[in-house]
Amino acid sequence: MKPELYIAKRFAFKRRSASKPTFIVIVAVAGIALGTAALILTLSIVNGFARSVENKLISFSAHMQIRLPDEQLFQERRSDLAKLVKNANIANASPFLEKSFVLRSRNNGVGDVWLNKPVRIKGVNEESRKIFLKKFFREGNIAPINTDKGLALYIGQTLAENLNLKVGKKVMLVSLGGGQSGTKLIVGQNNIVYLLSSLDLEPGVICGIYDTGLQEGFDDYIVLADLKELQQRFNPMMISGYDVNVHKLDQLSKTLTEVADALGFQYYGYTVFDRYANLFEWLKLQKNITPLLIVTITIVAVFNIISTLLVLIIEKTREIGMLSALGLEPGKLSSIFMVQAFLISLSGIAVGNIMAISLSLFEMRYHLITLPEKSYFIKYVPLLINPVDYALVSLAVMALTLLFAFIPARIAASLQPGTALGT
């Protein structure tokens, strides 16, 4: 063992009593441990929150959608689907049909009044519906239901609460007819018979309720239905576009460009990141605060190690003078305190990592910290345990600790033997 390492260990962990090292070292190790744990937990929460919301947004919608301008309907073509799936990065593609309605529900509990809410019904195939509902299903029946009572509907939990809807309840779907009849109605056709004839009225039955945790514009607005049923009742053989999912999200923009070029003129597409750009910008804003937190906590850890070493230098002044008098070079004296800083930092980082992983696993298991889901889209504090975060934080704390430990180490090396021994 090198003399510098032996002396550094004696200075840092010399036992003052039967079993305990010096108090100042315990404080230093605890400070670095708390700083390291706080940094890791901050990154875990921020990254976990972003990952959870991103996954929900991506699960709610496809990775990208292919449409015609002005939401024009068009016929589904096998040739178009063949061009889509031909791309190596595309995992699957499926047609969908969207229509806007006013959903009306009779509220028998309060004066027998009707409750109304604008909704957008999205008709998807059975496979797509099952994949979505298996992730977020709350109650009802996932299996397709053939009912003569009306269109089978799957609604969000928020919409169900707003309109007091339950599984099995009948509702009325009201849609203004398109084309010339709709235009005439808007510009002033006031005849009640003409008004009623211009409306698309369709009964519906609530067959299931899902809950993604996404509130405004999602669970309170999007209603799922079977694609074939929706086509038969309103637009036979017509679709609004194609939902497309990819294998590699980092190549999504490139894949979208390739797909649009392959389909040809008029077809255009947009990604889930374009569609919900405001929410993804909000997530970026959350991440932008992380560097400020990291810098703040790191500064605290740095000053902690500097103050600790300075106190140790004051405490060991006579020992430093003795070592200098015995012929130990200033460079080796400086190395003693650098090694001491390394040992204290290493101990603190190890304890901090253990604290961070323990608290993360405990919270992930028991969900003690809850969040208002309407504001944050999630019920519990999300944590993402990423080994890269642990490694980066540990290396950063160690590097900064050694960098700033150089100051007190030079102070120790500059002490004159006569001055130190006379203290």
C-alpha positions as CSV (number, residue, x, y, z in Angstrom):
1,M,0.0,0.0,0.0
2,K,1.3,3.4,-0.9
3,P,2.1,5.7,2.0
4,E,-0.3,8.4,0.7
5,L,-3.2,6.0,0.6
6,Y,-2.5,4.6,4.1
7,I,-2.2,8.1,5.6
8,A,-5.3,9.3,3.8
9,K,-7.3,6.4,5.1
10,R,-6.0,7.1,8.6
11,F,-6.9,10.8,8.3
12,A,-10.3,10.2,6.9
13,F,-11.5,7.1,8.9
14,K,-9.4,7.2,12.0
15,R,-11.4,5.8,14.9
16,R,-12.0,8.3,17.7
17,S,-13.9,5.7,19.7
18,A,-14.2,1.9,19.6
19,S,-16.1,1.8,16.3
20,K,-16.8,5.2,14.8
21,P,-14.8,7.4,12.4
22,T,-14.6,11.1,12.9
23,F,-17.9,13.0,13.0
24,I,-16.9,15.5,10.3
25,V,-16.3,12.6,7.8
26,I,-19.7,11.1,8.6
27,V,-21.3,14.5,7.9
28,A,-19.4,14.7,4.6
29,V,-20.3,11.3,3.5
30,A,-24.0,11.9,4.4
31,G,-23.9,15.2,2.5
32,I,-22.5,13.7,-0.7
33,A,-24.9,10.7,-0.3
34,L,-28.0,12.9,0.0
35,G,-26.8,15.1,-2.9
36,T,-26.2,12.0,-5.1
37,A,-29.5,10.4,-4.2
38,A,-31.4,13.7,-4.8
39,L,-29.8,14.0,-8.3
40,I,-30.6,10.5,-9.3
41,L,-34.2,10.7,-8.0
42,T,-34.7,14.0,-9.8
43,L,-33.6,12.4,-13.1
44,S,-35.6,9.3,-12.4
45,I,-38.8,11.3,-11.8
46,V,-38.4,13.7,-14.7
47,N,-37.5,10.9,-17.2
48,G,-40.2,8.6,-15.7
49,F,-42.8,11.3,-16.0
50,A,-41.9,12.1,-19.6
51,R,-41.8,8.4,-20.5
52,S,-45.2,7.7,-18.9
53,V,-47.0,10.6,-20.6
54,E,-45.3,9.9,-23.9
55,N,-46.3,6.3,-23.8
56,K,-49.9,7.2,-23.0
57,L,-50.1,9.7,-25.9
58,I,-48.5,7.2,-28.3
59,S,-50.8,4.5,-27.1
60,F,-53.9,6.7,-27.5
61,S,-53.0,7.4,-31.1
62,A,-50.9,5.7,-33.8
63,H,-47.3,6.8,-34.4
64,M,-48.5,8.6,-37.5
65,Q,-51.6,9.0,-39.6
66,I,-52.1,9.2,-43.4
67,R,-55.0,11.4,-44.6
68,L,-56.3,13.5,-47.5
69,P,-56.5,17.3,-47.2
70,D,-59.5,18.9,-45.4
71,E,-60.3,15.5,-43.8
72,Q,-61.8,14.2,-47.0
73,L,-63.0,10.6,-47.0
74,F,-61.7,8.2,-49.5
75,Q,-62.0,4.5,-50.4
76,E,-59.8,2.0,-48.7
77,R,-57.4,0.4,-51.2
78,R,-55.3,-2.7,-50.7
79,S,-52.7,-1.2,-52.9
80,D,-52.3,1.7,-50.4
81,L,-51.9,-0.7,-47.5
82,A,-49.4,-2.7,-49.5
83,K,-47.3,0.4,-50.1
84,L,-47.4,1.2,-46.4
85,V,-46.3,-2.1,-45.0
86,K,-43.7,-2.4,-47.7
87,N,-41.6,0.1,-45.8
88,A,-39.1,-1.7,-43.5
89,N,-39.7,0.5,-40.5
90,I,-43.5,0.1,-40.5
91,A,-44.8,-2.4,-38.0
92,N,-48.5,-2.3,-39.0
93,A,-51.1,-0.1,-40.7
94,S,-54.9,-0.1,-40.3
95,P,-57.8,2.0,-41.7
96,F,-60.0,4.2,-39.6
97,L,-63.1,6.4,-40.0
98,E,-63.8,9.4,-37.8
99,K,-67.0,11.4,-37.5
100,S,-68.1,14.2,-35.2
101,F,-71.3,13.9,-33.2
102,V,-73.2,15.4,-30.3
103,L,-73.7,12.6,-27.8
104,R,-77.0,12.9,-25.9
105,S,-77.8,11.0,-22.8
106,R,-81.0,11.2,-20.7
107,N,-80.3,11.9,-17.0
108,N,-83.2,10.3,-15.2
109,G,-81.9,11.4,-11.8
110,V,-82.3,15.2,-12.3
111,G,-85.7,16.2,-13.7
112,D,-85.4,13.8,-16.6
113,V,-83.2,16.2,-18.6
114,W,-80.8,15.5,-21.5
115,L,-77.1,15.9,-21.2
116,N,-75.1,16.8,-24.3
117,K,-71.4,16.6,-25.2
118,P,-69.6,16.9,-28.5
119,V,-67.6,13.8,-29.3
120,R,-65.5,12.3,-32.1
121,I,-66.3,8.7,-32.9
122,K,-63.4,6.7,-34.3
123,G,-64.2,3.5,-36.1
124,V,-61.3,1.0,-36.0
125,N,-60.9,-2.6,-36.8
126,E,-61.3,-5.3,-34.1
127,E,-57.6,-6.0,-33.6
128,S,-56.7,-2.3,-33.1
129,R,-59.6,-1.9,-30.6
130,K,-58.6,-4.9,-28.6
131,I,-54.9,-3.8,-28.4
132,F,-56.0,-0.3,-27.1
133,L,-58.7,-1.6,-24.7
134,K,-56.4,-4.2,-23.1
135,K,-54.1,-1.4,-22.0
136,F,-56.7,1.0,-20.6
137,F,-60.0,-1.0,-20.2
138,R,-62.0,-0.3,-17.0
139,E,-65.3,-2.0,-17.3
140,G,-67.6,-3.6,-19.8
141,N,-66.9,-6.1,-22.5
142,I,-63.8,-6.0,-24.8
143,A,-65.2,-8.7,-27.2
144,P,-67.3,-7.3,-30.1
145,I,-71.0,-7.1,-29.3
146,N,-73.6,-7.5,-32.0
147,T,-76.6,-5.5,-30.8
148,D,-79.7,-4.3,-32.5
149,K,-80.1,-1.5,-30.0
150,G,-77.6,0.7,-31.7
151,L,-74.0,1.4,-32.5
152,A,-71.6,-0.3,-29.9
153,L,-69.5,2.5,-28.3
154,Y,-66.5,2.5,-26.0
155,I,-66.1,5.8,-24.1
156,G,-63.6,7.3,-21.8
157,Q,-64.0,7.5,-18.0
158,T,-64.2,11.3,-18.0
159,L,-67.0,11.3,-20.6
160,A,-68.8,8.7,-18.6
161,E,-68.6,10.8,-15.5
162,N,-69.7,14.0,-17.2
163,L,-72.8,12.4,-18.8
164,N,-73.5,9.9,-16.0
165,L,-73.1,7.0,-18.4
166,K,-72.7,3.4,-17.5
167,V,-72.2,0.1,-19.4
168,G,-75.4,-0.9,-21.2
169,K,-76.9,2.6,-21.2
170,K,-78.5,3.8,-24.5
171,V,-77.5,7.2,-25.9
172,M,-78.4,9.2,-29.0
173,L,-75.8,10.4,-31.6
174,V,-76.7,13.6,-33.4
175,S,-74.7,14.7,-36.5
176,L,-75.4,17.6,-38.9
177,G,-75.7,16.2,-42.4
178,G,-72.9,17.3,-44.8
179,G,-73.1,18.5,-48.4
180,Q,-75.6,21.1,-49.7
181,S,-78.2,20.4,-47.0
182,G,-75.8,21.3,-44.2
183,T,-74.8,24.5,-46.0
184,K,-78.4,25.6,-46.5
185,L,-79.2,24.9,-42.9
186,I,-76.3,27.0,-41.7
187,V,-77.1,30.0,-43.9
188,G,-80.6,30.4,-42.6
189,Q,-83.0,27.5,-43.4
190,N,-85.3,27.6,-40.4
191,N,-87.9,25.0,-41.2
192,I,-88.0,22.5,-38.4
193,V,-88.9,19.6,-40.7
194,Y,-85.9,20.5,-42.9
195,L,-83.8,20.8,-39.7
196,L,-84.7,17.3,-38.6
197,S,-84.2,15.9,-42.0
198,S,-80.7,17.3,-42.2
199,L,-79.6,15.6,-39.0
200,D,-78.0,12.2,-38.8
201,L,-79.6,10.5,-35.8
202,E,-78.3,7.2,-34.6
203,P,-78.9,5.3,-31.4
204,G,-75.9,3.9,-29.5
205,V,-75.1,1.6,-26.6
206,I,-72.3,2.0,-24.1
207,C,-70.4,-1.4,-24.3
208,G,-67.3,-0.4,-22.4
209,I,-65.4,2.3,-20.6
210,Y,-61.7,2.9,-20.8
211,D,-59.4,5.2,-18.7
212,T,-56.1,6.4,-20.1
213,G,-55.7,9.2,-17.5
214,L,-55.5,11.8,-20.3
215,Q,-58.4,14.1,-19.7
216,E,-59.3,17.1,-21.9
217,G,-59.4,16.2,-25.5
218,F,-58.9,12.5,-24.9
219,D,-61.0,10.5,-22.4
220,D,-63.8,13.2,-22.5
221,Y,-63.9,13.4,-26.3
222,I,-62.8,10.3,-28.2
223,V,-65.3,7.4,-28.5
224,L,-64.3,4.1,-30.1
225,A,-66.6,2.1,-32.4
226,D,-66.3,-0.8,-34.9
227,L,-65.1,0.4,-38.3
228,K,-67.5,-1.8,-40.3
229,E,-70.5,-0.8,-38.2
230,L,-69.7,2.9,-38.6
231,Q,-69.2,2.5,-42.3
232,Q,-72.5,0.6,-42.8
233,R,-74.5,3.3,-40.9
234,F,-72.9,6.4,-42.4
235,N,-70.2,6.1,-45.1
236,P,-70.1,2.6,-46.8
237,M,-66.6,1.6,-47.9
238,M,-65.1,5.0,-47.0
239,I,-62.3,5.8,-44.5
240,S,-60.7,8.9,-43.0
241,G,-57.2,7.6,-43.2
242,Y,-54.6,5.0,-42.0
243,D,-53.1,4.6,-38.6
244,V,-49.5,3.5,-38.9
245,N,-47.1,2.3,-36.2
246,V,-43.4,1.9,-36.7
247,H,-40.6,-0.2,-35.2
248,K,-38.1,2.7,-34.6
249,L,-39.5,5.9,-33.3
250,D,-36.2,7.8,-33.9
251,Q,-36.8,7.2,-37.6
252,L,-40.4,8.3,-37.6
253,S,-40.0,11.6,-39.5
254,K,-37.9,9.9,-42.2
255,T,-40.5,7.1,-42.5
256,L,-43.3,9.5,-42.8
257,T,-41.6,11.3,-45.7
258,E,-41.0,8.0,-47.5
259,V,-44.5,6.8,-47.0
260,A,-46.1,10.1,-48.3
261,D,-43.8,9.9,-51.4
262,A,-44.8,6.3,-52.0
263,L,-48.6,7.0,-51.8
264,G,-48.3,9.9,-54.1
265,F,-50.1,13.3,-54.6
266,Q,-52.7,14.5,-52.2
267,Y,-51.8,12.0,-49.4
268,Y,-50.1,13.6,-46.5
269,G,-49.2,12.5,-43.0
270,Y,-48.3,13.7,-39.5
271,T,-46.7,12.1,-36.5
272,V,-48.0,11.8,-33.0
273,F,-45.4,14.4,-32.0
274,D,-46.9,16.9,-34.5
275,R,-50.5,16.1,-33.5
276,Y,-49.8,16.7,-29.8
277,A,-47.0,19.2,-30.2
278,N,-48.2,21.4,-27.3
279,L,-48.1,18.5,-24.8
280,F,-44.7,17.3,-26.0
281,E,-43.4,20.9,-25.7
282,W,-44.7,20.9,-22.1
283,L,-42.7,17.7,-21.4
284,K,-39.6,19.3,-22.8
285,L,-40.2,22.3,-20.4
286,Q,-40.2,19.8,-17.5
287,K,-36.9,18.4,-18.6
288,N,-35.4,21.9,-19.1
289,I,-35.6,22.5,-15.3
290,T,-33.4,19.4,-14.6
291,P,-30.0,21.1,-15.4
292,L,-30.8,23.9,-12.9
293,L,-31.6,21.3,-10.2
294,I,-28.5,19.3,-11.0
295,V,-26.3,22.4,-10.8
296,T,-27.8,23.5,-7.5
297,I,-27.4,20.1,-5.8
298,T,-23.9,19.7,-7.2
299,I,-22.8,23.1,-5.9
300,V,-24.0,22.0,-2.4
301,A,-22.0,18.8,-2.7
302,V,-18.9,20.6,-3.8
303,F,-18.9,23.1,-1.0
304,N,-19.6,20.2,1.3
305,I,-16.4,18.4,0.4
306,I,-14.3,21.7,0.4
307,S,-15.5,22.6,3.9
308,T,-14.9,19.0,5.1
309,L,-11.3,18.9,3.8
310,L,-10.6,22.4,5.3
311,V,-11.9,21.2,8.7
312,L,-9.8,18.1,8.4
313,I,-6.7,20.2,7.5
314,I,-7.3,22.4,10.6
315,E,-7.8,19.2,12.7
316,K,-4.6,17.6,11.3
317,T,-2.3,20.6,11.2
318,R,0.2,19.2,13.6
319,E,0.2,15.9,11.7
320,I,0.8,17.7,8.5
321,G,3.7,19.6,10.0
322,M,5.2,16.4,11.3
323,L,5.0,14.8,7.9
324,S,6.6,17.8,6.3
325,A,9.4,17.8,8.9
326,L,10.0,14.1,8.2
327,G,10.7,15.0,4.6
328,L,7.4,14.3,2.9
329,E,7.2,16.4,-0.3
330,P,4.4,19.0,-0.8
331,G,3.2,17.1,-3.8
332,K,2.7,14.0,-1.8
333,L,1.0,15.9,1.0
334,S,-1.4,17.3,-1.6
335,S,-2.0,13.7,-2.9
336,I,-2.9,12.6,0.6
337,F,-5.8,15.0,0.8
338,M,-6.8,14.3,-2.8
339,V,-7.0,10.6,-2.0
340,Q,-8.9,11.5,1.2
341,A,-11.4,13.4,-0.9
342,F,-11.7,10.5,-3.3
343,L,-12.4,8.0,-0.4
344,I,-15.0,10.3,1.2
345,S,-16.7,10.9,-2.2
346,L,-16.7,7.2,-3.1
347,S,-18.3,6.3,0.2
348,G,-21.0,9.1,-0.2
349,I,-21.7,8.1,-3.9
350,A,-22.1,4.4,-2.9
351,V,-24.5,5.3,-0.1
352,G,-26.4,7.7,-2.3
353,N,-26.8,5.1,-5.1
354,I,-28.2,2.6,-2.5
355,M,-30.6,5.2,-1.1
356,A,-31.8,6.2,-4.6
357,I,-32.4,2.6,-5.8
358,S,-34.1,1.6,-2.5
359,L,-36.4,4.6,-2.5
360,S,-37.3,4.1,-6.2
361,L,-38.1,0.5,-5.8
362,F,-40.2,1.2,-2.6
363,E,-42.2,3.9,-4.4
364,M,-42.7,1.8,-7.5
365,R,-44.0,-1.0,-5.3
366,Y,-46.3,0.9,-2.9
367,H,-47.1,4.2,-4.8
368,L,-47.1,6.3,-1.6
369,I,-46.9,9.6,-3.5
370,T,-50.0,10.4,-5.5
371,L,-50.7,13.1,-8.1
372,P,-53.9,14.8,-9.3
373,E,-54.5,12.9,-12.5
374,K,-56.5,15.6,-14.2
375,S,-53.4,17.9,-14.1
376,Y,-50.6,15.5,-14.6
377,F,-52.3,12.6,-16.6
378,I,-50.9,10.1,-14.1
379,K,-52.0,8.9,-10.6
380,Y,-48.6,8.2,-9.0
381,V,-45.1,9.7,-9.2
382,P,-43.5,7.8,-12.1
383,L,-39.9,6.6,-11.7
384,L,-37.6,5.4,-14.4
385,I,-34.6,3.4,-13.1
386,N,-31.9,4.0,-15.8
387,P,-28.4,2.7,-15.1
388,V,-27.0,5.4,-17.3
389,D,-28.4,8.1,-15.0
390,Y,-26.8,6.4,-12.0
391,A,-23.4,6.1,-13.7
392,L,-23.5,9.7,-15.1
393,V,-24.4,11.2,-11.7
394,S,-21.8,9.2,-9.9
395,L,-19.0,10.1,-12.3
396,A,-20.1,13.8,-12.3
397,V,-20.1,14.0,-8.5
398,M,-16.8,12.3,-8.3
399,A,-15.2,14.5,-11.0
400,L,-16.4,17.7,-9.4
401,T,-15.4,16.6,-5.9
402,L,-11.9,15.9,-7.0
403,L,-11.7,19.1,-9.0
404,F,-12.6,21.3,-6.1
405,A,-10.8,19.3,-3.6
406,F,-7.6,20.5,-5.2
407,I,-8.0,23.9,-3.4
408,P,-7.8,22.6,0.2
409,A,-5.2,20.0,-0.9
410,R,-2.9,22.8,-2.1
411,I,-3.5,24.7,1.2
412,A,-2.4,21.6,3.2
413,A,0.7,21.2,1.0
414,S,1.7,24.9,1.5
415,L,1.8,24.7,5.3
416,Q,5.3,25.3,6.7
417,P,6.5,22.7,9.2
418,G,7.4,25.2,11.8
419,T,4.1,27.0,11.6
420,A,2.1,23.7,11.6
421,L,4.0,22.2,14.5
422,G,3.7,25.4,16.6
423,T,-0.1,25.4,16.2
